[in-house]
Amino acid sequence: MLYHPIPPLYDEHSKILILGSFPSVKSREQQFFYGHKQNRFWRVMAQVLDCAVPETVGEKKEMLLSHHIAVWDVIASCEITGSSDASIRDAAPNDLTKILICADIRAIYTNGGKAQQLYRKYIYPVNGREAVCLPSTSPANAGYSLEKLVEVWHTIRNEL
């Protein structure tokens, strides 16, 4: 059983919450979200927010928090093979209560179909808050170019 090693990133000014499924091997090693170089999350968010692509964890945190964006994952613990979302079993959800109490979260987005499926199964029945599914920024989602991801993810701007 693996336990989620990364605390949520949010503050009292957060308005948007983006949820992944569970950290990849690289993210767990780096102790921060979307750590695999091929994951397009940081490039997508930089374009959506009209910022330079952040390089360091500090820059990544600053970019998100300065734009009132919180990030975390749906799953607190699970069995997983490598970084494969498809292999997730025996999942236990994260409790979003502390984020939702602290911040005025206006919209929740999931990064990919697996995060959405897990959200609907474990979290929606508890909090009753809908989440919008955005296409995964994972390199495994080869059906979406960077340009197409940016186009779809741009919906986040409407909530800021």
Backbone torsions as a table, in degrees:
resi	resn	phi	psi	omega
1	MET	NA	129.9	176.2
2	LEU	-104.6	141.6	179.0
3	TYR	-111.6	142.0	-178.1
4	HIS	-62.3	119.4	-174.8
5	PRO	-94.2	-2.7	-171.6
6	ILE	-111.7	125.8	177.3
7	PRO	-71.1	156.8	177.6
8	PRO	-64.3	150.5	174.7
9	LEU	-106.0	115.0	178.9
10	TYR	-167.6	165.8	168.7
11	ASP	-148.1	-176.6	-174.8
12	GLU	-67.8	-12.0	179.9
13	HIS	-94.5	-4.4	-177.3
14	SER	-63.1	136.0	179.4
15	LYS	-119.2	-23.1	-178.8
16	ILE	-122.6	137.9	176.0
17	LEU	-119.3	123.1	176.1
18	ILE	-109.0	126.2	-177.2
19	LEU	-117.2	126.4	169.4
20	GLY	-90.9	-169.1	179.3
21	SER	-89.9	-67.7	-178.7
22	PHE	-155.8	145.3	-175.6
23	PRO	-61.5	140.6	175.1
24	SER	-69.3	170.2	176.5
25	VAL	-55.4	-47.3	-179.1
26	LYS	-63.3	-40.3	178.2
27	SER	-64.7	-40.2	178.1
28	ARG	-64.6	-39.1	178.0
29	GLU	-64.4	-42.2	-176.9
30	GLN	-84.1	-10.7	-179.5
31	GLN	61.6	33.0	174.4
32	PHE	-156.7	160.2	-171.7
33	PHE	-68.1	146.1	173.2
34	TYR	53.4	54.7	-175.0
35	GLY	-84.2	-15.7	179.6
36	HIS	-72.3	129.9	-176.6
37	LYS	-57.9	-28.9	-178.5
38	GLN	-83.9	-12.1	176.5
39	ASN	-70.0	135.3	-172.3
40	ARG	-94.5	6.6	-176.1
41	PHE	-52.8	-50.5	-174.2
42	TRP	-69.2	-35.1	177.1
43	ARG	-69.5	-40.7	178.5
44	VAL	-63.2	-50.2	-177.0
45	MET	-63.6	-38.6	178.6
46	ALA	-60.5	-42.1	179.2
47	GLN	-70.5	-42.0	179.0
48	VAL	-60.9	-40.1	-176.6
49	LEU	-92.1	0.0	180.0
50	ASP	58.6	52.6	-178.6
51	CYS	-128.0	167.0	169.5
52	ALA	-71.6	150.2	178.3
53	VAL	-68.0	122.3	-179.0
54	PRO	-72.1	144.7	-178.5
55	GLU	-105.7	-44.2	-175.9
56	THR	-95.1	162.7	176.0
57	VAL	-58.8	-41.2	178.3
58	GLY	-59.9	-43.5	178.2
59	GLU	-65.4	-38.0	179.0
60	LYS	-64.2	-46.4	178.2
61	LYS	-60.6	-45.5	-178.8
62	GLU	-61.8	-43.7	-179.6
63	MET	-60.1	-47.8	-177.5
64	LEU	-68.6	-50.9	-176.2
65	LEU	-65.5	-35.2	179.7
66	SER	-68.9	-17.5	176.5
67	HIS	-107.4	14.8	174.1
68	HIS	64.6	37.0	-179.9
69	ILE	-113.2	130.4	176.3
70	ALA	-105.8	148.8	175.1
71	VAL	-135.3	145.5	172.8
72	TRP	-164.2	-166.1	179.1
73	ASP	-129.0	157.7	-179.5
74	VAL	-70.2	-39.2	-169.7
75	ILE	-98.2	132.2	177.2
76	ALA	-89.7	-35.4	178.6
77	SER	-155.0	151.9	179.6
78	CYS	-171.4	170.9	165.5
79	GLU	-94.2	131.5	179.9
80	ILE	-148.2	142.1	176.0
81	THR	-97.4	113.7	-178.7
82	GLY	60.4	-120.5	-179.8
83	SER	-118.2	12.5	-172.4
84	SER	-78.0	110.8	175.6
85	ASP	-56.3	-34.8	-177.7
86	ALA	-64.1	-21.3	-177.3
87	SER	-91.9	-1.9	-177.3
88	ILE	-62.2	127.1	174.5
89	ARG	-141.8	164.4	179.0
90	ASP	50.6	47.4	-176.3
91	ALA	-79.9	143.8	170.7
92	ALA	-124.1	134.3	-174.3
93	PRO	-80.3	156.0	168.3
94	ASN	-74.8	151.9	175.8
95	ASP	-94.9	114.4	-177.2
96	LEU	-85.0	-1.9	-173.2
97	THR	-52.0	-46.5	-175.6
98	LYS	-63.4	-34.5	177.3
99	ILE	-70.3	-46.4	-175.8
100	LEU	-68.1	-27.2	176.6
101	ILE	-78.8	-41.3	-176.0
102	CYS	-72.3	-42.1	-170.9
103	ALA	-114.2	154.6	175.9
104	ASP	-89.2	75.3	-178.5
105	ILE	-73.5	116.2	-177.6
106	ARG	-92.7	-24.7	-178.9
107	ALA	-150.6	143.6	176.4
108	ILE	-118.2	132.4	178.4
109	TYR	-123.5	145.6	172.6
110	THR	-109.5	142.2	179.7
111	ASN	-92.4	84.5	176.3
112	GLY	104.4	164.8	-175.6
113	GLY	-66.4	-37.8	-179.4
114	LYS	-67.2	-42.0	176.9
115	ALA	-61.7	-39.8	178.4
116	GLN	-64.6	-45.5	179.2
117	GLN	-59.6	-45.9	-180.0
118	LEU	-66.9	-38.8	177.8
119	TYR	-60.5	-48.5	-177.9
120	ARG	-64.2	-33.8	-178.2
121	LYS	-75.9	-43.8	-169.8
122	TYR	-106.5	-36.5	-170.5
123	ILE	-102.0	-42.6	-179.9
124	TYR	-55.1	-42.2	178.5
125	PRO	-62.1	-22.6	-179.2
126	VAL	-86.8	-46.1	-173.9
127	ASN	-105.8	-12.9	177.6
128	GLY	66.0	14.6	-178.8
129	ARG	-97.8	125.7	177.0
130	GLU	-68.4	151.3	173.5
131	ALA	-126.5	138.9	177.8
132	VAL	-90.1	128.5	179.6
133	CYS	-87.5	120.9	173.8
134	LEU	-104.1	151.8	179.6
135	PRO	-62.6	142.9	-176.9
136	SER	-61.7	140.2	175.1
137	THR	-87.0	0.4	-179.8
138	SER	-61.7	146.6	175.0
139	PRO	-63.1	-19.8	177.6
140	ALA	-68.0	-19.1	178.7
141	ASN	-88.5	69.1	-175.0
142	ALA	-71.9	-13.2	-179.9
143	GLY	-70.9	-13.5	-179.3
144	TYR	-115.8	122.0	172.7
145	SER	-73.9	166.0	175.7
146	LEU	-57.7	-42.6	-178.7
147	GLU	-62.1	-42.7	-179.8
148	LYS	-68.0	-40.4	176.5
149	LEU	-59.4	-47.5	-179.7
150	VAL	-58.9	-42.7	-179.5
151	GLU	-59.6	-47.5	-177.9
152	VAL	-72.6	-43.2	-178.3
153	TRP	-68.8	-15.1	-179.2
154	HIS	-61.0	-17.2	177.5
155	THR	-56.7	-26.0	178.7
156	ILE	-58.0	-36.7	-178.2
157	ARG	-56.8	-31.0	-177.8
158	ASN	-65.5	-20.3	-177.3
159	GLU	-93.6	-9.2	-175.3
160	LEU	-88.1	NA	NA
